[in-house]
Amino acid sequence: MAGIGVPELAIVLVIIVIIFGVGKLPEIGGALGKGIREFKTESTTEEKEEQERLEAGDSKTASTLTTTSNSAKDDNTVKVGGSRADEI
């Protein structure tokens, strides 16, 4: 399949210069760069927040599992002859 090569990029650049003019190109490039930078910043911020939420959820889940496990251990004891013995 055909990819975008140097000749195609040159044609696109010529069309952009014709449409916007040489004076507007730095302004357009700056706005495009600023937009890309903001997008990257926001996406990494979202990733960090999601990771923090997952880590907080994991510790909460681990705490719940520990509590449930301890509760289950208490439920698995049986009184034998008036004393408590652990089941196997």
Backbone atoms as SQL, in Angstrom:
CREATE TABLE atoms (id INTEGER PRIMARY KEY, chain TEXT, resi INTEGER, resn TEXT, atom TEXT, x REAL, y REAL, z REAL);
INSERT INTO atoms VALUES
  (1, 'A', 1, 'MET', 'N', 0.832, -1.184, 0.000),
  (2, 'A', 1, 'MET', 'CA', 0.000, 0.000, 0.000),
  (3, 'A', 1, 'MET', 'C', 0.879, 1.251, 0.000),
  (4, 'A', 2, 'ALA', 'N', 0.321, 2.303, -0.486),
  (5, 'A', 2, 'ALA', 'CA', 1.064, 3.554, -0.589),
  (6, 'A', 2, 'ALA', 'C', 1.040, 4.283, 0.750),
  (7, 'A', 3, 'GLY', 'N', 2.207, 4.761, 1.171),
  (8, 'A', 3, 'GLY', 'CA', 2.327, 5.536, 2.400),
  (9, 'A', 3, 'GLY', 'C', 2.510, 6.998, 2.047),
  (10, 'A', 4, 'ILE', 'N', 2.630, 7.808, 3.054),
  (11, 'A', 4, 'ILE', 'CA', 2.867, 9.231, 2.827),
  (12, 'A', 4, 'ILE', 'C', 4.368, 9.433, 2.799),
  (13, 'A', 5, 'GLY', 'N', 4.854, 9.882, 1.673),
  (14, 'A', 5, 'GLY', 'CA', 6.283, 10.115, 1.501),
  (15, 'A', 5, 'GLY', 'C', 6.581, 11.597, 1.403),
  (16, 'A', 6, 'VAL', 'N', 7.804, 11.902, 1.022),
  (17, 'A', 6, 'VAL', 'CA', 8.255, 13.290, 0.906),
  (18, 'A', 6, 'VAL', 'C', 7.471, 14.053, -0.166),
  (19, 'A', 7, 'PRO', 'N', 7.231, 13.477, -1.343),
  (20, 'A', 7, 'PRO', 'CA', 6.474, 14.235, -2.349),
  (21, 'A', 7, 'PRO', 'C', 5.058, 14.594, -1.885),
  (22, 'A', 8, 'GLU', 'N', 4.415, 13.665, -1.208),
  (23, 'A', 8, 'GLU', 'CA', 3.061, 13.945, -0.725),
  (24, 'A', 8, 'GLU', 'C', 3.065, 15.042, 0.334),
  (25, 'A', 9, 'LEU', 'N', 4.047, 14.981, 1.248),
  (26, 'A', 9, 'LEU', 'CA', 4.151, 16.017, 2.277),
  (27, 'A', 9, 'LEU', 'C', 4.444, 17.387, 1.669),
  (28, 'A', 10, 'ALA', 'N', 5.266, 17.419, 0.622),
  (29, 'A', 10, 'ALA', 'CA', 5.575, 18.683, -0.057),
  (30, 'A', 10, 'ALA', 'C', 4.316, 19.271, -0.681),
  (31, 'A', 11, 'ILE', 'N', 3.505, 18.431, -1.288),
  (32, 'A', 11, 'ILE', 'CA', 2.253, 18.909, -1.905),
  (33, 'A', 11, 'ILE', 'C', 1.319, 19.460, -0.832),
  (34, 'A', 12, 'VAL', 'N', 1.202, 18.763, 0.294),
  (35, 'A', 12, 'VAL', 'CA', 0.349, 19.234, 1.385),
  (36, 'A', 12, 'VAL', 'C', 0.861, 20.567, 1.915),
  (37, 'A', 13, 'LEU', 'N', 2.177, 20.712, 2.072),
  (38, 'A', 13, 'LEU', 'CA', 2.763, 21.958, 2.553),
  (39, 'A', 13, 'LEU', 'C', 2.478, 23.115, 1.593),
  (40, 'A', 14, 'VAL', 'N', 2.604, 22.871, 0.293),
  (41, 'A', 14, 'VAL', 'CA', 2.313, 23.910, -0.705),
  (42, 'A', 14, 'VAL', 'C', 0.852, 24.331, -0.618),
  (43, 'A', 15, 'ILE', 'N', -0.049, 23.377, -0.463),
  (44, 'A', 15, 'ILE', 'CA', -1.479, 23.705, -0.362),
  (45, 'A', 15, 'ILE', 'C', -1.748, 24.526, 0.899),
  (46, 'A', 16, 'ILE', 'N', -1.103, 24.172, 2.009),
  (47, 'A', 16, 'ILE', 'CA', -1.283, 24.925, 3.257),
  (48, 'A', 16, 'ILE', 'C', -0.770, 26.352, 3.105),
  (49, 'A', 17, 'VAL', 'N', 0.376, 26.525, 2.451),
  (50, 'A', 17, 'VAL', 'CA', 0.927, 27.869, 2.226),
  (51, 'A', 17, 'VAL', 'C', -0.018, 28.682, 1.352),
  (52, 'A', 18, 'ILE', 'N', -0.593, 28.057, 0.338),
  (53, 'A', 18, 'ILE', 'CA', -1.526, 28.772, -0.545),
  (54, 'A', 18, 'ILE', 'C', -2.770, 29.196, 0.230),
  (55, 'A', 19, 'ILE', 'N', -3.294, 28.309, 1.072),
  (56, 'A', 19, 'ILE', 'CA', -4.534, 28.609, 1.794),
  (57, 'A', 19, 'ILE', 'C', -4.311, 29.651, 2.887),
  (58, 'A', 20, 'PHE', 'N', -3.300, 29.464, 3.734),
  (59, 'A', 20, 'PHE', 'CA', -3.118, 30.329, 4.897),
  (60, 'A', 20, 'PHE', 'C', -2.116, 31.450, 4.689),
  (61, 'A', 21, 'GLY', 'N', -1.214, 31.315, 3.775),
  (62, 'A', 21, 'GLY', 'CA', -0.189, 32.326, 3.568),
  (63, 'A', 21, 'GLY', 'C', 1.005, 32.086, 4.476),
  (64, 'A', 22, 'VAL', 'N', 2.135, 32.654, 4.089),
  (65, 'A', 22, 'VAL', 'CA', 3.385, 32.445, 4.813),
  (66, 'A', 22, 'VAL', 'C', 3.333, 33.094, 6.195),
  (67, 'A', 23, 'GLY', 'N', 2.646, 34.200, 6.339),
  (68, 'A', 23, 'GLY', 'CA', 2.598, 34.927, 7.612),
  (69, 'A', 23, 'GLY', 'C', 1.871, 34.167, 8.715),
  (70, 'A', 24, 'LYS', 'N', 0.892, 33.376, 8.359),
  (71, 'A', 24, 'LYS', 'CA', 0.094, 32.653, 9.355),
  (72, 'A', 24, 'LYS', 'C', 0.719, 31.325, 9.783),
  (73, 'A', 25, 'LEU', 'N', 1.679, 30.800, 9.034),
  (74, 'A', 25, 'LEU', 'CA', 2.249, 29.484, 9.343),
  (75, 'A', 25, 'LEU', 'C', 2.855, 29.386, 10.745),
  (76, 'A', 26, 'PRO', 'N', 3.659, 30.360, 11.209),
  (77, 'A', 26, 'PRO', 'CA', 4.198, 30.251, 12.576),
  (78, 'A', 26, 'PRO', 'C', 3.095, 30.264, 13.638),
  (79, 'A', 27, 'GLU', 'N', 2.068, 31.063, 13.400),
  (80, 'A', 27, 'GLU', 'CA', 0.950, 31.133, 14.341),
  (81, 'A', 27, 'GLU', 'C', 0.198, 29.799, 14.397),
  (82, 'A', 28, 'ILE', 'N', -0.028, 29.206, 13.244),
  (83, 'A', 28, 'ILE', 'CA', -0.712, 27.911, 13.176),
  (84, 'A', 28, 'ILE', 'C', 0.145, 26.822, 13.823),
  (85, 'A', 29, 'GLY', 'N', 1.436, 26.837, 13.539),
  (86, 'A', 29, 'GLY', 'CA', 2.344, 25.855, 14.135),
  (87, 'A', 29, 'GLY', 'C', 2.400, 25.972, 15.649),
  (88, 'A', 30, 'GLY', 'N', 2.435, 27.210, 16.144),
  (89, 'A', 30, 'GLY', 'CA', 2.453, 27.426, 17.593),
  (90, 'A', 30, 'GLY', 'C', 1.173, 26.937, 18.254),
  (91, 'A', 31, 'ALA', 'N', 0.043, 27.235, 17.635),
  (92, 'A', 31, 'ALA', 'CA', -1.235, 26.782, 18.185),
  (93, 'A', 31, 'ALA', 'C', -1.332, 25.258, 18.159),
  (94, 'A', 32, 'LEU', 'N', -0.845, 24.656, 17.092),
  (95, 'A', 32, 'LEU', 'CA', -0.859, 23.200, 16.978),
  (96, 'A', 32, 'LEU', 'C', 0.046, 22.569, 18.044),
  (97, 'A', 33, 'GLY', 'N', 1.230, 23.130, 18.225),
  (98, 'A', 33, 'GLY', 'CA', 2.152, 22.628, 19.244),
  (99, 'A', 33, 'GLY', 'C', 1.586, 22.767, 20.648),
  (100, 'A', 34, 'LYS', 'N', 0.949, 23.903, 20.922),
  (101, 'A', 34, 'LYS', 'CA', 0.344, 24.132, 22.229),
  (102, 'A', 34, 'LYS', 'C', -0.781, 23.131, 22.480),
  (103, 'A', 35, 'GLY', 'N', -1.573, 22.876, 21.473),
  (104, 'A', 35, 'GLY', 'CA', -2.663, 21.908, 21.607),
  (105, 'A', 35, 'GLY', 'C', -2.156, 20.507, 21.883),
  (106, 'A', 36, 'ILE', 'N', -1.107, 20.107, 21.176),
  (107, 'A', 36, 'ILE', 'CA', -0.524, 18.778, 21.385),
  (108, 'A', 36, 'ILE', 'C', 0.061, 18.672, 22.792),
  (109, 'A', 37, 'ARG', 'N', 0.749, 19.716, 23.234),
  (110, 'A', 37, 'ARG', 'CA', 1.339, 19.729, 24.577),
  (111, 'A', 37, 'ARG', 'C', 0.265, 19.610, 25.653),
  (112, 'A', 38, 'GLU', 'N', -0.822, 20.377, 25.519),
  (113, 'A', 38, 'GLU', 'CA', -1.912, 20.314, 26.493),
  (114, 'A', 38, 'GLU', 'C', -2.563, 18.935, 26.498),
  (115, 'A', 39, 'PHE', 'N', -2.720, 18.350, 25.327),
  (116, 'A', 39, 'PHE', 'CA', -3.308, 17.017, 25.233),
  (117, 'A', 39, 'PHE', 'C', -2.451, 15.993, 25.969),
  (118, 'A', 40, 'LYS', 'N', -1.138, 16.047, 25.754),
  (119, 'A', 40, 'LYS', 'CA', -0.234, 15.108, 26.427),
  (120, 'A', 40, 'LYS', 'C', -0.267, 15.307, 27.939),
  (121, 'A', 41, 'THR', 'N', -0.281, 16.570, 28.378),
  (122, 'A', 41, 'THR', 'CA', -0.313, 16.863, 29.809),
  (123, 'A', 41, 'THR', 'C', -1.584, 16.318, 30.443),
  (124, 'A', 42, 'GLU', 'N', -2.718, 16.561, 29.810),
  (125, 'A', 42, 'GLU', 'CA', -3.991, 16.084, 30.346),
  (126, 'A', 42, 'GLU', 'C', -4.071, 14.567, 30.353),
  (127, 'A', 43, 'SER', 'N', -3.556, 13.935, 29.304),
  (128, 'A', 43, 'SER', 'CA', -3.631, 12.472, 29.252),
  (129, 'A', 43, 'SER', 'C', -2.745, 11.842, 30.323),
  (130, 'A', 44, 'THR', 'N', -1.562, 12.402, 30.580),
  (131, 'A', 44, 'THR', 'CA', -0.714, 11.848, 31.639),
  (132, 'A', 44, 'THR', 'C', -1.313, 12.130, 33.015),
  (133, 'A', 45, 'THR', 'N', -1.961, 13.285, 33.177),
  (134, 'A', 45, 'THR', 'CA', -2.624, 13.598, 34.439),
  (135, 'A', 45, 'THR', 'C', -3.751, 12.610, 34.695),
  (136, 'A', 46, 'GLU', 'N', -4.536, 12.319, 33.674),
  (137, 'A', 46, 'GLU', 'CA', -5.628, 11.354, 33.804),
  (138, 'A', 46, 'GLU', 'C', -5.092, 9.972, 34.135),
  (139, 'A', 47, 'GLU', 'N', -3.987, 9.581, 33.501),
  (140, 'A', 47, 'GLU', 'CA', -3.398, 8.270, 33.773),
  (141, 'A', 47, 'GLU', 'C', -2.931, 8.178, 35.224),
  (142, 'A', 48, 'LYS', 'N', -2.303, 9.247, 35.731),
  (143, 'A', 48, 'LYS', 'CA', -1.836, 9.254, 37.120),
  (144, 'A', 48, 'LYS', 'C', -3.013, 9.171, 38.087),
  (145, 'A', 49, 'GLU', 'N', -4.075, 9.936, 37.814),
  (146, 'A', 49, 'GLU', 'CA', -5.246, 9.907, 38.682),
  (147, 'A', 49, 'GLU', 'C', -5.893, 8.528, 38.669),
  (148, 'A', 50, 'GLU', 'N', -5.978, 7.905, 37.504),
  (149, 'A', 50, 'GLU', 'CA', -6.548, 6.566, 37.394),
  (150, 'A', 50, 'GLU', 'C', -5.704, 5.563, 38.166),
  (151, 'A', 51, 'GLN', 'N', -4.379, 5.683, 38.066),
  (152, 'A', 51, 'GLN', 'CA', -3.485, 4.784, 38.798),
  (153, 'A', 51, 'GLN', 'C', -3.660, 4.963, 40.300),
  (154, 'A', 52, 'GLU', 'N', -3.793, 6.215, 40.759),
  (155, 'A', 52, 'GLU', 'CA', -3.995, 6.475, 42.184),
  (156, 'A', 52, 'GLU', 'C', -5.318, 5.888, 42.656),
  (157, 'A', 53, 'ARG', 'N', -6.367, 6.026, 41.827),
  (158, 'A', 53, 'ARG', 'CA', -7.660, 5.442, 42.177),
  (159, 'A', 53, 'ARG', 'C', -7.565, 3.927, 42.270),
  (160, 'A', 54, 'LEU', 'N', -6.852, 3.321, 41.336),
  (161, 'A', 54, 'LEU', 'CA', -6.694, 1.870, 41.362),
  (162, 'A', 54, 'LEU', 'C', -5.915, 1.427, 42.594),
  (163, 'A', 55, 'GLU', 'N', -4.840, 2.143, 42.916),
  (164, 'A', 55, 'GLU', 'CA', -4.048, 1.791, 44.094),
  (165, 'A', 55, 'GLU', 'C', -4.868, 1.961, 45.367),
  (166, 'A', 56, 'ALA', 'N', -5.648, 3.028, 45.449),
  (167, 'A', 56, 'ALA', 'CA', -6.501, 3.238, 46.621),
  (168, 'A', 56, 'ALA', 'C', -7.557, 2.142, 46.694),
  (169, 'A', 57, 'GLY', 'N', -8.103, 1.767, 45.569),
  (170, 'A', 57, 'GLY', 'CA', -9.088, 0.689, 45.522),
  (171, 'A', 57, 'GLY', 'C', -8.468, -0.638, 45.895),
  (172, 'A', 58, 'ASP', 'N', -7.219, -0.873, 45.469),
  (173, 'A', 58, 'ASP', 'CA', -6.534, -2.121, 45.794),
  (174, 'A', 58, 'ASP', 'C', -6.305, -2.240, 47.293),
  (175, 'A', 59, 'SER', 'N', -5.891, -1.156, 47.944),
  (176, 'A', 59, 'SER', 'CA', -5.648, -1.230, 49.384),
  (177, 'A', 59, 'SER', 'C', -6.962, -1.424, 50.129),
  (178, 'A', 60, 'LYS', 'N', -8.021, -0.810, 49.640),
  (179, 'A', 60, 'LYS', 'CA', -9.332, -0.983, 50.259),
  (180, 'A', 60, 'LYS', 'C', -9.799, -2.423, 50.076),
  (181, 'A', 61, 'THR', 'N', -9.585, -2.962, 48.885),
  (182, 'A', 61, 'THR', 'CA', -9.955, -4.345, 48.611),
  (183, 'A', 61, 'THR', 'C', -9.139, -5.295, 49.475),
  (184, 'A', 62, 'ALA', 'N', -7.847, -5.038, 49.611),
  (185, 'A', 62, 'ALA', 'CA', -6.990, -5.883, 50.439),
  (186, 'A', 62, 'ALA', 'C', -7.453, -5.851, 51.892),
  (187, 'A', 63, 'SER', 'N', -7.836, -4.686, 52.379),
  (188, 'A', 63, 'SER', 'CA', -8.329, -4.562, 53.744),
  (189, 'A', 63, 'SER', 'C', -9.618, -5.355, 53.920),
  (190, 'A', 64, 'THR', 'N', -10.509, -5.271, 52.947),
  (191, 'A', 64, 'THR', 'CA', -11.763, -6.018, 52.994),
  (192, 'A', 64, 'THR', 'C', -11.501, -7.515, 52.976),
  (193, 'A', 65, 'LEU', 'N', -10.569, -7.948, 52.134),
  (194, 'A', 65, 'LEU', 'CA', -10.238, -9.369, 52.068),
  (195, 'A', 65, 'LEU', 'C', -9.655, -9.863, 53.385),
  (196, 'A', 66, 'THR', 'N', -8.807, -9.065, 54.015),
  (197, 'A', 66, 'THR', 'CA', -8.221, -9.453, 55.297),
  (198, 'A', 66, 'THR', 'C', -9.304, -9.583, 56.358),
  (199, 'A', 67, 'THR', 'N', -10.212, -8.620, 56.405),
  (200, 'A', 67, 'THR', 'CA', -11.307, -8.663, 57.371),
  (201, 'A', 67, 'THR', 'C', -12.185, -9.880, 57.131),
  (202, 'A', 68, 'THR', 'N', -12.515, -10.144, 55.879),
  (203, 'A', 68, 'THR', 'CA', -13.342, -11.296, 55.533),
  (204, 'A', 68, 'THR', 'C', -12.631, -12.594, 55.878),
  (205, 'A', 69, 'SER', 'N', -11.344, -12.650, 55.601),
  (206, 'A', 69, 'SER', 'CA', -10.557, -13.844, 55.907),
  (207, 'A', 69, 'SER', 'C', -10.527, -14.104, 57.411),
  (208, 'A', 70, 'ASN', 'N', -10.307, -13.064, 58.191),
  (209, 'A', 70, 'ASN', 'CA', -10.294, -13.221, 59.650),
  (210, 'A', 70, 'ASN', 'C', -11.659, -13.659, 60.163),
  (211, 'A', 71, 'SER', 'N', -12.707, -13.110, 59.593),
  (212, 'A', 71, 'SER', 'CA', -14.060, -13.492, 59.978),
  (213, 'A', 71, 'SER', 'C', -14.324, -14.953, 59.642),
  (214, 'A', 72, 'ALA', 'N', -13.861, -15.394, 58.486),
  (215, 'A', 72, 'ALA', 'CA', -14.051, -16.786, 58.077),
  (216, 'A', 72, 'ALA', 'C', -13.278, -17.725, 58.991),
  (217, 'A', 73, 'LYS', 'N', -12.097, -17.324, 59.415),
  (218, 'A', 73, 'LYS', 'CA', -11.320, -18.158, 60.339),
  (219, 'A', 73, 'LYS', 'C', -12.059, -18.324, 61.659),
  (220, 'A', 74, 'ASP', 'N', -12.665, -17.236, 62.137),
  (221, 'A', 74, 'ASP', 'CA', -13.419, -17.309, 63.385),
  (222, 'A', 74, 'ASP', 'C', -14.628, -18.224, 63.245),
  (223, 'A', 75, 'ASP', 'N', -15.252, -18.236, 62.073),
  (224, 'A', 75, 'ASP', 'CA', -16.425, -19.075, 61.835),
  (225, 'A', 75, 'ASP', 'C', -16.064, -20.547, 61.704),
  (226, 'A', 76, 'ASN', 'N', -14.818, -20.876, 61.418),
  (227, 'A', 76, 'ASN', 'CA', -14.403, -22.260, 61.203),
  (228, 'A', 76, 'ASN', 'C', -13.864, -22.928, 62.463),
  (229, 'A', 77, 'THR', 'N', -14.200, -22.402, 63.609),
  (230, 'A', 77, 'THR', 'CA', -13.788, -23.048, 64.852),
  (231, 'A', 77, 'THR', 'C', -14.994, -23.758, 65.455),
  (232, 'A', 78, 'VAL', 'N', -14.737, -24.866, 66.108),
  (233, 'A', 78, 'VAL', 'CA', -15.805, -25.690, 66.676),
  (234, 'A', 78, 'VAL', 'C', -15.478, -25.966, 68.137),
  (235, 'A', 79, 'LYS', 'N', -16.494, -25.970, 68.950),
  (236, 'A', 79, 'LYS', 'CA', -16.288, -26.303, 70.359),
  (237, 'A', 79, 'LYS', 'C', -16.218, -27.820, 70.492),
  (238, 'A', 80, 'VAL', 'N', -15.159, -28.289, 71.098),
  (239, 'A', 80, 'VAL', 'CA', -14.986, -29.718, 71.333),
  (240, 'A', 80, 'VAL', 'C', -14.768, -29.913, 72.830),
  (241, 'A', 81, 'GLY', 'N', -15.710, -30.552, 73.470),
  (242, 'A', 81, 'GLY', 'CA', -15.587, -30.814, 74.902),
  (243, 'A', 81, 'GLY', 'C', -15.449, -29.545, 75.723),
  (244, 'A', 82, 'GLY', 'N', -16.145, -28.497, 75.352),
  (245, 'A', 82, 'GLY', 'CA', -16.122, -27.259, 76.113),
  (246, 'A', 82, 'GLY', 'C', -14.984, -26.324, 75.735),
  (247, 'A', 83, 'SER', 'N', -14.050, -26.760, 74.877),
  (248, 'A', 83, 'SER', 'CA', -12.977, -25.868, 74.429),
  (249, 'A', 83, 'SER', 'C', -13.065, -25.710, 72.914),
  (250, 'A', 84, 'ARG', 'N', -12.427, -24.685, 72.396),
  (251, 'A', 84, 'ARG', 'CA', -12.476, -24.430, 70.949),
  (252, 'A', 84, 'ARG', 'C', -11.284, -25.090, 70.290),
  (253, 'A', 85, 'ALA', 'N', -11.553, -25.747, 69.170),
  (254, 'A', 85, 'ALA', 'CA', -10.477, -26.363, 68.388),
  (255, 'A', 85, 'ALA', 'C', -10.651, -25.949, 66.940),
  (256, 'A', 86, 'ASP', 'N', -9.559, -25.658, 66.237),
  (257, 'A', 86, 'ASP', 'CA', -9.630, -25.256, 64.827),
  (258, 'A', 86, 'ASP', 'C', -9.938, -26.457, 63.956),
  (259, 'A', 87, 'GLU', 'N', -10.786, -26.247, 62.966),
  (260, 'A', 87, 'GLU', 'CA', -11.068, -27.294, 61.983),
  (261, 'A', 87, 'GLU', 'C', -9.973, -27.340, 60.951),
  (262, 'A', 88, 'ILE', 'N', -9.846, -28.457, 60.335),
  (263, 'A', 88, 'ILE', 'CA', -8.851, -28.586, 59.268),
  (264, 'A', 88, 'ILE', 'C', -9.554, -28.505, 57.950);
